[in-house]
Amino acid sequence: MYKTEYRDRNLEKHKYYFIAIGGVGMSGLAKYLLENGCTVSGSDIADSKYIQKLRDLGAKVYIGQKAENVPSDAIVVASTAIRENNPEMIRAKELGLTVYHRSDILAEISRWGKFFLGYSGTHGKTTTSGLSSYVLEKAGLKPSYVVGGIIPSLETNAHSQDGKYFVAELDESDGTIVKYCPNICVINNLEPDHLDFYKDGLKSILSTFEKFISKMPDSSLVLVNADCKATMSLHGHKTMTFALENDADYRAVNINYKPDCTTFDIYYKGEFLTDLTIILRGRHNVYNALSVLASLHQAGVNIEDVKPHFATFSGMGRRFQKVGEFDGITIYDDYAHHPTEIKATLSSAEGMEGKRIIAVFQPHRYTRLKNLWDEFLTSFDNVDKVIVTDVYAASEDEIEGINSKRFAQELSKNVSCEYLSGSVSDVAEKLYPELVKDDVVIGLGAGTITNLGKELLMLNKEGAGIGL
């Protein structure tokens, strides 16, 4: 389907057309190319804030995917989600245009002479790549970056600058991670996910990561989580470790979870390196901050330059992000769509004494719900109530017997649970009257559940009744 090799530094000669340009990953690549003087156009099925930012930089974007949108002289960029029967994909082939996977474009960008810091793993790669970009930016080091979410205060997911470092989130979901060759790569953790692609589960994932790190030159470094059995099973390259529990090159100790921040000390090879303060909640974010600091330390960054900025990083967009508050009710939005991610997100709500925690879970993909069914059933122990919405298919076909109604019925054996059908707007309308003061609503999922906060705020503005 795709041409898998791409290398041409003379970018100004090229025009690019992105099929589904509005996603957070694709829009980041498009923005980076625009900032490097390329001509970029594309399409998507709906308008978005990402698309408007691209228009502001000079991109022409069509709403609606039609064959006639595709120019006759452009390089076409698509993601794994774009099917062969997409009308623009069909047209590109009729025109004899080269079609590249988005990973090929990112791989090429990463070879443009900068020191490449890559962040990967089943969980945490968006937060770690965003945190790394953020602290480098705030330290005045002018990094370039392409990450999978909006970075707070920077208000962007990508930027090309003239500093030494290039930071990127490396996605493993479709196996394309093998195309990258970072100078330093962080592997946060590994466990079964994306089992529609990795048919043999963790075995397939480990095989892919083995291939990925085996391609790195001797001068590269892999930083792995020593508390994760799977990452520690990787071999074949120069590695260093970070951990909270086990012995490691970098260790976080004396961890103190406070109401408004978390503090800890970092030891490197048994000796005190620095202390660190973060305002992110949860144990998983101690791992995230530790791995980022370790990677920057190994990259030669002066730790004292970046250290203060860890304490001002408020998290990536859609990572336990407060999106609304009214009448004593607080609404959070989170991208968590894997059992481990859900547990980590809900742990961030610990310490909210006197609050009723309501998790609104939108399962993402039928295959993920099927393959991790039992794991999902044990992911909501620390909440007062769970609302389960319809599955967000993400272009997948339905699987017989795998649906939200059945899942909610089984989950209700463990925790108070209710299935609410329909769109996110429908869910909000049904949920809103049940809310009372001191409720905390957490939307969970990688799909349209991100609109839950907006819908609830709209109902409040319209004067709809809530509980007493």
N, C-alpha and C positions, 0 to 999 in steps of 0.2 A: 504493500500500500504506500509506504513512504520511502523516499530516498534516505538512507541512514548515514551518509557521510556528508559533511558540509564544512567547507573551509574557504573563506574568501574575505580578506580584510578590506577589500575595496568596496565598502558597503554603499557609498554614495551612488554607485551605479545601479543599485538594486531598488526595486519596488516590492513591497510585501503586501499580501492580502491574507488577513486572518479570518478563518471561519470560526465563528463564536468568539469574537474579540473581547466580549464584555466580562468574561470570567476573571477572577482575581489573578490567576496565573498567566493567562494569555494577555491580559491588559498590561501586566507588568513588563512582559517582553516587548509588546508594541510600544510602550512608553520609552523603554530603553533605546530601541531602534530610532524612534523619533528624535530623541535627544542627541543621537549620533548622526543626524542629518538625513535619515532615510525617508522615503516616501511610503506611508503606511495607510492602508484602507482595510475595511473589513465589514463584517455583519454580525448581527445577533438577533435573537428572537424578541428581545425586549430592551428598552433603554435602561441605563443605570448611571450611577455616579462615576463609575470607572470609565464608561464610554464618554461622558461629558468631559472628563479630564483629557482624554485622548483627542477629542475634537478641539479643545483649547490649544493643543499642541500642533494642530494642523491635520489630524487624521480625518478621512471621510468615512463615516460609518453608516451603513444601511440597517434599518430595523426591518427584519424579515429576511429570510434566506432564500434567494432566488438565483437562478442560473445567470441571468443577465447582470448581476452585480459583479461578477468576476471579471477583472480586466484581463486582456489578452497577453500582457507582457509583465506579469508579476510572479514572484515566488509565493506559493501558497503555503500557509502554515495552518496546521490542524492539530487537534489533540486526539487521544485514544477514544474519547467519547463521540467523535464524529464518525458516523457510519458511512459505508460505501454508497448507500442509496441517497445520501444527502445531495440535493440538487446542485449545490455549489461544488461539491466534490466530483460529481459526474461531469459538470461543465469544465472543471480544471483538467480532467483527463481528456476530454474532447479537444481542448485547446493544446494539449501536449505540454502542459505546464508541470514544472517540478513541484511536488508536494512534500514538504518537510514536516516531521513531527515537531511539536514545540520543544521537545528535549534537545533536538539537534540545534535549534537556534540558541538555546541556553548554553549548550556545550560550546558552541562557537564563540559566544560572547565571553565565556570564561577563559578563553585562550588569548585574549587580547592584551597580554603582557602584564597583568596585575597579579598580586599574590592572592590566590584563590582559597577562601575559607568556605567549606561546604558543611551543611548541617543536615543530618539524616536520622533515620530511625522510625519505628512505628508511631511513636508519640513524641511531641515536643519540638519537632523540626521547625515549625512556623514560629514558635515562641523563641527558640534559640537563635535562629537566623535573624529574626526581627530585633531581639535584644542586642546581638552583636552589632548589627547595623546602627542601632540607636546609640549605643555608648561610643562607638567610633565617631559617629556624626557629632555628638555632643562634645566630644573631646577635640573637635576641630580637625580631624584627620581626613575629612572629605572622602569617605568610602563610596564605592559604587556597589549597588545591591539590586537583587531581584528576589523578593520573598513572597510567601503565599498568604499575605494578609496586610492590612493597613497598619502602619507603624504609628503609634500615638505621638502626637505633637508634630511629627514629620508629615503626617497626613498623606502618605503615599506608600505604595508597595514596591517601587523601583526608582532608581535614580542613577545617572551616569555622571561621575565626577572625576577629577584628576588626581585623587589620592592613590596611595599604594595598594589598597586592599579592595578585593571584590568578594562580596558575601552573597551566597545563594542557598536557598532551600532546595534540597535534592530529594525529589519524590521517587519512592520505590514502588508505587502502586501498580505500575504496568511494566516493570522490569527495565525501564530506560535509564535507571541510575548507573548502569554499566558504561554509559557514554561519557561520564564525567571523570576528570582527573584532578582533584583539588590538591593544593599543597598541604593543607591540613583538613582532615575530615572528622567530624564528631559523629559517632553512632550512639544516639541516646539510649536506645533499647530496641529489642526485636521480639515480636511475638506474632502469632497467627492473625492475619488480616488480609483483605483483598483476595479472598480465597476463590473468587471467580477467575482470577488470573493465576494464583499460586495453587495449583491443583493438589500438590502434595503438602500443602500447609507450610509449617515452619521449615521443613526440610528444603522446600523450593526457595523460600526466602533466604535461608542461609547460603544456599548454593549461588544465588544471585549476588549476595553481598561478597561472597568469596571471590567471584569473578570480578566484581567491582574493585575491590582493594588489591587484587593481584595485578591489575594494570597500572597501578601507581608506581612511579619511579622510586628508587631508594631514598631520594631526598624528601619524599612526602612522609606525612605522619598521620596515623589513625588514632584517634582518642576514643576509647570504648568505656562503657559503664561496667565497672567491676562488680556491681550488685546485680547485674542481669546475666543469668547463666548463658543465654543464647549469644549475647555479644561476646562473652568470654570464650565461646567455642570457636570464634573466628580465628584463622591463622593465615600465615603466608605473607605477612608484611610487618614492618616496624610499627609497634603499637605502644601507647601509653594509656594509663587508666585513671578514672576518677570514680569516687564512691562516697557514700555516707556510712556504710556499714563495714564493708570489707577493706582489707589493706589495698592501697592504691597509691599511685604517684601523687594524685591530688585528692585530698580528703576534706570534707566539710565536717567540722566538729563544734561542740558547744552551741548547738542550734537552739535558738530561743524564739518561740512563736509568740509574738506579742499581738495585741489587738489591732495595731495599725502598721506593723511591719514584722519582718523576720530578720534576725541577726545571726551570724555564725562566723567562725574562724576557718581559714583555709590553710592547710599544711601541704607543702610540696616536698616530696621525698623525706618526710619526717620532720621537716623544719617549718616553723611558722612563716607564712608568706604574707598574708594580709587578713584583715577582718572585712566583712561585707554586710551591707544592709540592703534588703529588698522590700518593696511594698506589695509584691505579689503574694497571694495566699497559697498555702498548701505545701506539703513536702515535695511534690513533684517539681515545684518551682525552685526549690533549693538545688535539686539536680540540674535544672536548666541553667541557673545562674553559675553554678560550679563549672559546668562543661564549657560555657562561654568564656568565663575567666581563664580557664585552663588553655583553651584554644588561642586566646589572645596573648597569653603569657608565652606560649610556644611560638607564636608568630612574631615575637619581639616587641610587642606593644608595651609601653610603659604603663604598668598597672595603676600607678598613682594618677595617671591622666584619665583613665576610664572609670576608676573605682567610684567616684562620687555619683556618676550617672546611673549606676545600677539602682540607686535609691529613688530615682525619679521615673523609672520605667513602669508605666501603669498597666502593661500587658497589651497584647495584640488585639485588634478588632475581632470580636466574636470569641474571645477567650475570657470567660467570666466577666463580661463587659456589662456594666450597668447601663441600661438603655432607657430607663424610665422610673419615675417615682410619683405617686399621687396618693393622697388620703392615707398616708402611712403604709402604703403598699410599694414594694420595691421589685423591679423587674430586671433580670439579668438574661443575657444572651450568650450561648456558648456553642462552639462548633463540635463538641464532643459527639462522636457517633460510633465509638468502639467501647466495649465494656470497661476496659481499663481507663479510658479517657473520662467516661462518665463517673466512675468512682473517684478519680482525681478531682474532677470539677466539683462534685458534691462534697468532697472533703474541704473545699474552699469555703463552704457554708458553715462549717463547724465553728462553734463559738458565737453563733448568732442566737444567743439565749432569748427565750420568750418569743421567738419567731416561728411561724408555721411555714415549713419549707415545702413548696409544691413544684415538682419536676414535671415539665411538659415535654415528653419524649416523642420525637418524630423519627421512626426507624428509617435508616438510609440504605437503600438497596435491599431487594428481596434476598439476594444471595448472602449478604452479610447477616441479615436476621436469621436466615436458615442455618448458616454455618456456626453462628455464635449464639444460638438460641438460649442454651443453658447458662452461658456466661452472662447474657443480658438479664436473665431472671434473678441473678444475684447482685446486680449493680446498683440497686436502689434502696439498700437497707437503711440508710441514714436520712431518709426523707419522711415527711408526714403523709404525703399523698403523691401519686403519680397519675398524670393524664397521658394516655397513649393516643397519638393521632394516626391517621392513615400513613402507610409507607410512602416515602418519597422515592420513586422508582429510579430516578437518575438514568433514564433511557433503557432500563431493564424491563423485560417482560415479567408478568406475574408468575409466581410459583404456586401451584395448587397446595392448599393447606397451610401456606405461610402468609399470615395476615395479622394485622394489628388487633383485631377483635379477639382472635384466639390467644394471641400473646398476652393481652390485657387480662383475659380470664385466668390464665395460668399465673401471671404476676400477682393477681389479687389474693393468691394463697399466701403470699409473703408480706404484702404491704397493701394499704388502702389504694385502690387503683380504679380508674374509670377510662373507658374507651370513648373518645369523641370523634365522630366521623366528619368528613367534609374538608373544606379548605381551611387554611389558618385563620381566615376571617371568621368562618363558622365556629371554629374552636374557641376563638376569643369571645365571641358573642355568648357561647354557652358557659364559658368559664367565668366571665366578668361578674355576673350576679352572685357568684359563690365567694368572691374575695372579700376579706375583712381586713381591718387595720392590723399591721404587723405581719402580714403575709409576705413571703419572699417567693416570687415566681421565677423559675429558671428554665428557659427554653433550651432544649438539647437536640442537636442534629445539624447535619451539613446541608440541609435543603431549605425550603421556604419557611421553616420554623423561625428563622431569623426575623421574620416580619411580625412575630407575636407581640413584641413590645409596642411596635407602632400601632397595631390594631387595638390593643388595650388602651393605649393613650388616646386614640381617636374616640373610643367609646366613652372614656371619661370626659373628654372635651364636649361630646354631644349630650352629656348629662344622663347617660344610662345609669340605672340603679345598681349599687353594689350592696353586699351584705353589711349588716350593722356590727 
